[in-house]
């Protein structure tokens, strides 16, 4: 079978490798394939595989150009499935699947999930609980929007991801500084241009969790499990630790709410990731991503369920019914880490972790000699992760947090002057 993959994310390169191992052909379209060579240890071998065709297109973020290119690829070798693991490209995958007559999410549903202002506006008149919000398309209207919501408030680009440029504002000076920084951002890399819409939201206090789900062909929604998400970097919102499990005290309410959200947005196909804030008076919708959850969560899913979620995304794109990664008796937890200060990496070692109870994996993303900044603003500040298992959520979380203290992290820093 021939799979057309439109961009990816660094962890999702594992899906390409798995598809190739199963004998599928993969055409990978990217504006910047070299990005993945530097971000994933699996990319070099996958891209060099004789059944992987890497197509570089600097215009791939244009849906019209992408559809033209996809039809050209399909004419040369019939495509059987279209997919992406990239948040930035969910609408592109839906559009190309539609143009080729292949399984995929409706374009309208993909747009409603992809752009945060559309999510808010589409669900505004439903009974889904959301923060009070204002959608702004022109920066000159930001002050009025912020004052309408009131301080403290959260601001975020409508098309952002990985907590990039998401900030809690506490006064007018912080708003001025935020707009000055955001004005410098025209794109997110890989040809992804930023749209002008910014969402200003009421700050809602509470634990952040996500519901991982799959919408089967025909529209049946299956809620798979819950991922808890520990944050750091306040007033930024950097995800640092998580576990994937079932049995949360609010699980029934979250699952019912998730079905309302996905139906309300018209999200009708594929693996879905939706985030909720557990406020004092009940869950509040944070955001919806029309693709498989990212980061290390698919690994946690496989450890707990025995199901490779990356492969199931591919199987569903090919028109098959996916096997669902519902959590089992083993609970897996992970934690990212970063640098406490700016500096240059000398070494990152994990020797003390080998053989400790529940240890699964320790991985550094950065090599010696790389200049790094203090963990401060977004998930892009991560330098590596740890994964552990346990008999329950508390044990898995306790093990991985304790292991952070045993990382041998050596950094060269300049003296204060």
N, C-alpha and C positions, 0 to 999 in steps of 0.2 A: 504494500500500500504506500501511497505517496502523500506525505504530510507537508503542508505549507505552513511554516511557522513565521509569524510576523513579530520580529524583535523577541525579547525574552527578559529575564532578570538573571543575575549571576547564579543564584541557586537553581534556577530552572534549566540551566545547561545540562543538569543531570537528566532531565526529561528527554533531551535530544540524544544523549548517550544511551539511555534506556531504549528509546525507539530504534536506534541503529542496531543495538544488541539483539532486538527482536526481529530484525530483518527488514524493517521499514526503510523507505527512502525519505530523506528529509531535505527540503529546500528551505533555507533560512534566509529571510530578507531582513537586512539591517542597514541603517544609515552609517553605522560605525562598528563593524565587526571587531575591530581591534580593542574596543572597550571591553568585550567579554574575555579576550585573551589575557587582559590584565586583571580581570575580576574573578575568574573562575579557573581552578586548576584542571577542570575537565574540558575546557573549550578547545585547547590546541589539538588534542587527539580527536575530538568530535568533528572539528572543522576539517581535519585532514582525512577523515574517513572517506572511502571511495563511494559511499552512498549518501554523503552529505554534500549538498551544493550550496555554497555561501554566495548570496547575491547582494552586492553592495549597491545601495541606491540612496543618494543624498536627498532625493525627493520623496522618500518612502512615507513621510508623515503626511503628505498630501493624499487624501483618500482617492481622488480621481486618478492620480498617477499610480497609486498602489493597485487600484482595480485594473488599470490598463496592464500593469506589469504582471498581475496575477493571471489575467486571461492569456497573456503571452506564455507564461510558464505552463499553464494548463494545456495550451495548444501543443506544446512540445512534449509534455508528459502529463497525462491526466492526473489532477489532484483529487484525492479522496477525502481529505479533511483539512480544515483551516483552524488555526489556534494561536494563542499567545499566553504567556505567563506574565506579561508586562501590563501593569496598570495603565500606563500611558497609551497603550495600543488596543484596548478592549473594543473601542468603537471601530477601529480599523479592521480587526478580525471579524467582527459582526458584519461589517459592510462587504468585505471580500467574500465571506461565506454566502451572503445573500446573492452577490453578483454571480457566483459560480453555482448557485442552487444546492449548496451543501448545508449540513446541520450547523446551527449557530444561534446565538441570542438575537432577538429582534434588535434592529438598530436603535429604535426608540428606547427600548429598555436599557441598552448599553449606554446611550447618551444620558439617560436619567440617573444611572448609577455613577457614571464617570465624572460628571460635573456636579459639584456639591450644591451649587445654587439651584440646579434643576431638581436634585433630590429634595431639597427643602421646599421649593415651590410646588412640586408635584404632589407632595404629601401634606401640604399646608392645610387643606380643608378636610383631611381625614382625622381619625381618632388616634393616629400614631403620635406619641409624645415626642416633641422636638424642642430644642432650645428656642427662645425668641431669637429672631434673626432679621438681618437686612442684607439683601444682595446689592452690591455696588459694582457698576461697570466703569465708572470714571473716578480716579483718585480724588478729584476735587469734592466729591460727595462723601468722602470717608468720614470727615469730622462730624457731619450731621448724623450719619449712620451710627457712629460710635456713641455719640451723645444720646441718641434715641434708645440704644440698648443700655448704655450706662457702664461705668467702670465698676469692677474689672470685667473685661470682655475678651473673647477669643477672636483673632483674625486669621484667615487662612485663604490662600489662593484656591479658586474653585476647582482647578485642575491639578493640584499638587498631590504628592504622595510621600511616604516615608517621613512624615512630620516636617517636611521641608517648608520653611517660611510660615510655620504655624506658631503663634505667639500669644501669650496672655498680655494684654495691655492694661496698665494701671493708671495712666495719666496721659495728657495731651502731648507731652514731650516724647513719650514712648511711641505714640502714634506717628509723630513727625519723623522720628528715627526709623521706624518700620517702613514707612512709605519711601523714604530716601533709599533704603537698602533694596526694597522690592523693585524700585524703578530701574535698578541696575540689572535686573533679571529679565532677559528677553526670551530665554529658552532654558530647558532642563538638560541639554545635551542630547546626543543621538538624533538631532534634527527636530526635537520636540519643542515647538514654540508655545509660549505661555499665552493663554487667553486673558483678557482684561478683568474678568469678573473676580471679585473678592467677596467672601462671605464674612460678615460680622455677626458674632453669636454671643448670646448670654453665656457667662461662665457657669457651668453646672459642676458642682463638686460630687465626687463619688468614684468608686472603683470602675476601671475600664475593662470590659470583657468583649470578646467577639463570639458570634455564632457562625460556625462553619457549616455550609449547607450545599446541597446539590439539587438543581432543578433538572429533572429528567425530561427526555423527549416527550412532549405532550403536556408538560407544565406541572407535573407532580413535584412538590417541594419536600425534600427530605432533610431535616435538620440533623446534622451528624454529631456535633459535639460543641463544647465551649472551650475557648482559650482565654485564660486570665492574662492580663497584661500589666506588668509593673512599670511605672514611668519614672523618669529621672530628668534632671536638667531644667526644672521649673525656673523661669516662666516659659521655657520651651517644653515640648512634650516628646521625650525620647523614650521609645520602648526599650526596656532592658531585660526583663525576665518574664517567663511564661510557662504555663503547663497546659496540656490538652487533655480534656477529661469529660466525663458525664457525671451528673449528680449535684450540680450547683443548686443551692436552695431556691433560686429563682428560675430554674431551668424551664419549667412548664410555661411560665409567663414570657420568658425570653423567646422560646420556640414559637409560641402563638403570635407574638409581636413580629417576629421575623417573617412569618408567612404573610402577615398583613403588609409589611414593608415591601417584600419582593413582588407580591401581586399588585400592589398600588403603583409600583414603578414600572411594571411590565417586564420585569426580569424573568424570562421564560425558558432559559437553557443554561446549563453549565454549572461548574463549581463556583460558589459565591462566598464572600467574606463580608460580614456586616458587624460593625462595632456599636456597642451600647455603653452608656454611662449609667451606673447603678446609683441613681440619686436617692435621697432619703425617702422620697415618696414614690419610687418606682423607676424602671428602666426608661432612659431617654435615648433616642437614636442619635448616634454620633455621625456615622457615614457608612456607605455601602460601596464595595468594590466588586465589579462584575467579573471576577476571575478567582482562581485558586489562591488561598491565603499565601503570603510570601514569607521571606526569611527562612528560619529553620523549622517552621511549623509543619510543613509536609514531612520532614524527618520524624518529628514527634508523632505525627499521625501514623506513620508506618511502624514505629516502635510499639505503639499501643494497639494497633489494629491488625498489623501484618499486611496492610494494603499500601501499595506504592501509589500515592495520589497523583504524582506526575504522569504516570502511565495511564491512570484512569481518565485524566483529562484528554489524553490522546485517543483512548478508546472511544470516549463519548463523541469526540470530534469526527471520528470515523463512522459514526452511526451505530455503535454498539452500546449496550446497556452497561454502565460502569459498575464495578464492584465498589462498595462504599466504605470508606475508612472510619467506621464507628469505633470509638474507644473501647478497649477491652480491659482485662484485669490489671495489666501493667500500665502505669502512668509515667509518661515521659515529660521532663522539664528541661528548659534551656535557659541560658543567660548569656547576654552579650557583655563585652567589656570594652573600655576605652582608656585613654590616657588621662591622668589627673592634671597634667600640665603640657604646654607646648614643648616639643623637643624632637630628637632624632632617635629612631629605634635602634638599639644595639642588639637586643635579642628578646625573644619571647619563648619561654620554655614551660613544658607541662609534665616533666618527669615525675614530679611528686604526685600527680593525679593517677598515674597508671596503677591499676589494680585496686583502686579504692572502690568501696561498695557502690554499685549502680553506674559506674563510669562507662560511658559510651563513646564520647568523642570530644576532642579539644582541637580547635582549629584557629590559627592566626591568619588574618587576611592581609596583614602588612609584613613586608620583608625588612631585614636589617638595612639601615641606610635611608629608610623613608622618613621624611619629615612629617610629623603629625601635629595636630592641634588638640587642645584640651577637649574632652567630651563636653559639648556645650549646647549644640543647636539642633541636631537631627540624627536620624538613624545612619546617615552617611559618616558619622563620627565613630562608628563601631570599628574596632580593630580585631575582633575575633569572637568566638563563642565557645561555650561548654554545653554538653548535653549529658544528663544523668536520668536514670529511671528509679522508680520506687514503687512500693506496694500501693501508695495512695498519693494524693496531691501534696500533702504536707511533707512526706518523706522525700519525694522527688525534688521539691523546692528547697528543702533544708540541705540536701546533699549538694546541689549545684551551687547554692549560695556559699556554703562552707568552702567549696573547692576554689572559689575566686581568690581566697587568701593564699592559696598554694601555687598560684601562677608566678613563675619567675620572670618578672617584667623589668627589663633594663633599658633605661632611656638616657640619652646624653642631652643635657640642657645647658643653656648659657647662664652665666652668673648674672645676678641682678646688678644693675649699674646705676 
